[in-house]
Amino acid sequence: MDIKGNMVPHICDEIKVREEEFGLIIVSKRTPILTMNEDSTLIWNSIDGVLSIEQISQIINDNIDGDEKNNDTIMLFMENCYKLGLIDFE
C-alpha cells in the first residue's frame, strides 16, 4: 500500500496497549511484544480514526515546536505500524 498524508489511520482491533513509565507496551496476535518510547507514544496516542497523518503531524509539530523534519519520521512510524498490522486506514 502506498501510504499518503491525507489517509486517516486507525488502530486495528485486538491490539492491547499498556502505559509504562518509558512509554507504551503494545501486544497483538501478529507481533511480539513491542515497546514504544515517549516520542512513539505521542504519535500512537494521536491515532484516533478521525485525524489524517498530515493533521497528526501538524498537531505534534505545534505541540513540540517541531518542524517539517518530523513529518518524515511520523510517516515512517505509520508505515511500520501498518506493516506490523497495528494500524489500518480509512
N, C-alpha and C positions, 0 to 999 in steps of 0.2 A: 504494500500500500504506500502510496506517495502522500505523506502527511504534510498538510499545509496549515498556515497560521490561522485561517478562518474556520478551521474544524473545531468542534466542541467535544472535548474529551469527557468521558465519564468512567467511573471506577466499575470494573466488572463485578458481577455477582460472586458471592462466596469468597471474597477477599477479606481476610481478617487483619485488623490493624490494632496495634497496642502501642501506646505512648510510653516512652522511656526518657530518662534524663538526657540522653545523647540525641534523641530524635524519635524515630518510629521503628517498630518491627512489623514487617509485612509477611503474611503467610497466605499461600494459595496452594491449590492442589497440583498446579503445574510447575511450581518453582520450589527450591529450598527456602528456608527462612532468609529473608532479606532485611538488612538494616539500612536505615536512611539517616544521614546526618542532618544537622539543622537546616542547611540550605535545601536539601532534597525534601525535607519535611515541609518547608514553606511552599514549595511548588505543589507537592502532593495535596496539601490541605486546601489549595486553591482550586482543585478539580472538583467542580460541583455539578457538572452536567448542563450548565447554563452558559458559562463564560467560554469564549473561544481561546485558543492558545495565544493569539495576539492580545486579547483583553487580559488574560492572566499575566502575560509578560509585562504589559503596561502597569498593572497594579503592583506587581512585585518590584519593578524598577522604581515606581513612585515611592513605595514604602521603604526601600533601602537606599534611595538616592543613587540608583544604578544607571547604567547606560545601555546602549544598543548591544554591547558585547554579551550581555546576559541573555538576550533573545536566542542566540545560538545554543547556549547551554540549556535553556528551557526547552527548546525544540529537540535537542539530543535526548534530554530526560524523557520527553513524551514519546519519542521514537523507541527508546529502550523499554519503557513501560509497556508500550504496545506489543513489542516483540516478545516480551515475557508473559503476555496475556493478562496484565494487570489492569489495563485500560482499553477502552474501545472508543469509537467516535460516532456521534450522532450524524 
